Amino acid sequence: MAPRKLKFWGWGYEDGLSPQVQKHVEFTMAERFGVNQWEKTPPPTIEEIQLQPSRLSLPQSLQHLCSVDPFERLSHTYGKSYRDVVRAFRRDFSNAPDIVAFPRTEGDLINLLEWCDGINAAAIIYGGGTSVVGGVEASIGDHYSGAVSIDLKYLNQVLEVDDISRAARIQGGIRGPAMESRLKEHGLSLRFYPQSFEFSTLGGWIATRAGGHFATLHTHIDDLVESLRVITPKGAVETRRLPGSGAGPSPDRLFIGSEGTLGIITEAWVRLQERPIYRTSSSVIFPDFQSGVKAVRKLSQSGLYPSNCRLLDAGEASDAGAGDGKSAVLMLGFESHDHLLDIWMLRALECCREYGGTYSQDAIKTSQKDSTARAGAVETWRNSFIQAPYLRDVMVGLGVIVETFETAITWNQFEEFHNGVMEAAQNAIREISGLNGWVTCRITHVYPDGPAPYYTVKALGKRGSELEQWDEIKSAVSEAIIRLGGTITHHHAVGRDHRPWYDQQRPQLYASALQSVKKTLDPNYILNPGVLID
Ligand SMILES: Cc1cc2nc3c(=O)[nH]c(=O)nc-3n(C[C@H](O)[C@H](O)[C@H](O)COP(=O)(O)OP(=O)(O)OC[C@H]3O[C@@H](n4cnc5c(N)ncnc54)[C@H](O)[C@@H]3O)c2cc1C
């Protein structure tokens, strides 16, 4: 069988979505926006794109590691944000890297960095390329002689498993499914499932402080990292494996979230878990979003720590096919490798009932050994969640603007914050851009001191002006998030797209300290220029 072909211009495989589902998207979007006939833009083909000739000439010693093949240069031009896909549909690949390198060993990586340093070329680290914040784009200005995208896909091994401490040493370029299938042989799992799991990498998760599927406790990859090995232009940094340490500021934490600006995470020891064999899940209906929010706050402070605790507002639930468009829906779940969960679920549902939550009585009895079964609305929502990025690409071809904003805020500020962000988004859609559209919200992660709300905007763009209109919406909502006390990102990272608001959020002296670290590790500023640090 021929291998499935990846898109160079969007999410996943070329055949990732059946023509029937594509038609269904066109139909539902036409109904929602009142469109009679779509003016569709077809996805780009390689032949249509005018690539700039590569500005760099490779030394003989590196030629076997590198490619200037158009498919590779195009595939490594962008990440997977809405803005990236729109520019791909416009056939604009003006920031394509000059060369794509595929190191197979740390030695290769060191040679590549030395060469980039020597010729003043920017080195952009590429994991799975699923960044949605411009993290892998060679948007480097004219200070550099060119750009090399360094793809880590061959650094993809599980090197060592410590069954006693339940940890593994794993290379940074491994993708989610390959890593999990190797850990499964040991009955272990990282149990870290971002929505981009299929195509993103361990190194990318660590470099961006990614958020996984756990809605409480271990929400971010940060807590799952035991130690790191990082290659910088000035040499290697390897931290000590420890279950915990109070020895000064943590060297791991310096690199976790460094987004390819301080060094290349080639290996990490990560903390594992036994694979869960008990699961229980339920959907709870609330008369309105605010009642659901109160229940979720109670759950977050109850010490129950559900693995899933995602609250969808009525619009979000309806878009996912998991609600009637009038009620908010909470997806609630627990999992364990060790014990039955009925009592946890029972208590969690009691908390929900206090705030008007209703649910099927069967939910309490669903804990089963070896069960992967999920209740109806939960399963529907999960399928729609996995398919969403493919659907987004279809919508871009129709001229629909689709953008998401993810943030976090403390409970005491949540109501004002949420109202302010919703209003900013609605105003930006209608008053600034004059568009037909809507905004929905779900809470993806919860902490005892606050939630992480995730907003989705959908609007019918004006053909040819979608990027400019996206820009207006992005700026208006991002400004509201910062003004109202939130973070510009809870888990998508800063990249290039969030820089203006990240710069407002971080303390000035901290920014200077980060600059000093950069000067020490990467004195010629070749690593991912423009991201995090100027
Ligand atoms: C459909 C979709 C769903 C998503 N869902 C989630 C989600 O649920 N949770 C979440 O947190 N994010 C999510 N994201 C965002 C993205 O998947 C994450 O940021 C992810 O961690 C990026 O991993 P990657 O391997 O693709 O990294 P890339 O996109 O290749 O790189 C991201 C950044 O990290 C740097 N980098 C990558 N690898 C390394 C390395 N080994 N060493 C040093 N720097 C490196 C790059 O230079 C870049 O700055 C989603 C994105 C999409 C498109």
The ligand as a MOL file (V3000), in Angstrom:
LIG
                    3D

  0  0  0     0  0            999 V3000
M  V30 BEGIN CTAB
M  V30 COUNTS 53 58 0 0 0
M  V30 BEGIN ATOM
M  V30 1 C -5.1870 21.0380 15.6390 0
M  V30 2 C -4.2480 21.4460 16.7060 0
M  V30 3 C -4.5230 21.0960 18.0080 0
M  V30 4 C -3.6700 21.4870 19.0300 0
M  V30 5 N -3.9400 21.0820 20.2930 0
M  V30 6 C -3.1150 21.4190 21.2930 0
M  V30 7 C -3.3640 20.9780 22.6230 0
M  V30 8 O -4.3280 20.2650 22.8950 0
M  V30 9 N -2.4920 21.3540 23.5800 0
M  V30 10 C -1.4050 22.1240 23.3060 0
M  V30 11 O -0.6470 22.4320 24.2130 0
M  V30 12 N -1.1480 22.5480 22.0540 0
M  V30 13 C -1.9510 22.2120 21.0490 0
M  V30 14 N -1.6760 22.6280 19.7670 0
M  V30 15 C -0.4580 23.4130 19.5080 0
M  V30 16 C 0.7820 22.5370 19.1890 0
M  V30 17 O 0.3880 21.2450 18.7900 0
M  V30 18 C 1.6810 22.4530 20.4100 0
M  V30 19 O 2.2850 23.7140 20.6020 0
M  V30 20 C 2.7730 21.3720 20.3200 0
M  V30 21 O 3.3910 21.2810 21.5660 0
M  V30 22 C 3.8030 21.6400 19.2580 0
M  V30 23 O 4.5800 20.4620 19.1020 0
M  V30 24 P 5.3680 20.1880 17.7420 0
M  V30 25 O 6.1900 18.9800 17.9350 0
M  V30 26 O 4.4490 20.1880 16.5970 0
M  V30 27 O 6.3230 21.4650 17.7120 0
M  V30 28 P 6.5620 22.4850 16.5280 0
M  V30 29 O 5.2960 23.0720 16.0830 0
M  V30 30 O 7.4320 21.8680 15.5040 0
M  V30 31 O 7.4110 23.5840 17.3040 0
M  V30 32 C 6.8300 24.4050 18.2840 0
M  V30 33 C 7.9160 25.2890 18.9020 0
M  V30 34 O 8.8130 24.4940 19.6550 0
M  V30 35 C 10.1290 24.5380 19.1000 0
M  V30 36 N 10.6220 23.1520 19.1700 0
M  V30 37 C 10.0350 22.0450 18.6390 0
M  V30 38 N 10.7420 20.9460 18.9710 0
M  V30 39 C 11.7720 21.3670 19.7430 0
M  V30 40 C 12.8500 20.7200 20.4020 0
M  V30 41 N 13.0110 19.3880 20.3750 0
M  V30 42 N 13.7470 21.4730 21.0960 0
M  V30 43 C 13.5920 22.8150 21.1630 0
M  V30 44 N 12.6060 23.4930 20.5500 0
M  V30 45 C 11.7060 22.7780 19.8540 0
M  V30 46 C 9.9730 25.0860 17.7010 0
M  V30 47 O 11.1060 25.7810 17.2880 0
M  V30 48 C 8.7630 26.0060 17.8730 0
M  V30 49 O 9.1380 27.2410 18.4050 0
M  V30 50 C -2.5140 22.2600 18.7340 0
M  V30 51 C -2.2380 22.5780 17.4000 0
M  V30 52 C -3.0920 22.1800 16.3970 0
M  V30 53 C -2.7740 22.5270 14.9820 0
M  V30 END ATOM
M  V30 BEGIN BOND
M  V30 1 1 1 2
M  V30 2 1 2 3
M  V30 3 2 2 52
M  V30 4 2 3 4
M  V30 5 1 4 5
M  V30 6 1 4 50
M  V30 7 2 5 6
M  V30 8 1 6 7
M  V30 9 1 6 13
M  V30 10 2 7 8
M  V30 11 1 7 9
M  V30 12 1 9 10
M  V30 13 2 10 11
M  V30 14 1 10 12
M  V30 15 2 12 13
M  V30 16 1 13 14
M  V30 17 1 14 15
M  V30 18 1 14 50
M  V30 19 1 15 16
M  V30 20 1 16 17
M  V30 21 1 16 18
M  V30 22 1 18 19
M  V30 23 1 18 20
M  V30 24 1 20 21
M  V30 25 1 20 22
M  V30 26 1 22 23
M  V30 27 1 23 24
M  V30 28 2 24 25
M  V30 29 1 24 26
M  V30 30 1 24 27
M  V30 31 1 27 28
M  V30 32 2 28 29
M  V30 33 1 28 30
M  V30 34 1 28 31
M  V30 35 1 31 32
M  V30 36 1 32 33
M  V30 37 1 33 34
M  V30 38 1 33 48
M  V30 39 1 34 35
M  V30 40 1 35 36
M  V30 41 1 35 46
M  V30 42 1 36 37
M  V30 43 1 36 45
M  V30 44 2 37 38
M  V30 45 1 38 39
M  V30 46 1 39 40
M  V30 47 2 39 45
M  V30 48 1 40 41
M  V30 49 2 40 42
M  V30 50 1 42 43
M  V30 51 2 43 44
M  V30 52 1 44 45
M  V30 53 1 46 47
M  V30 54 1 46 48
M  V30 55 1 48 49
M  V30 56 2 50 51
M  V30 57 1 51 52
M  V30 58 1 52 53
M  V30 END BOND
M  V30 END CTAB
M  END
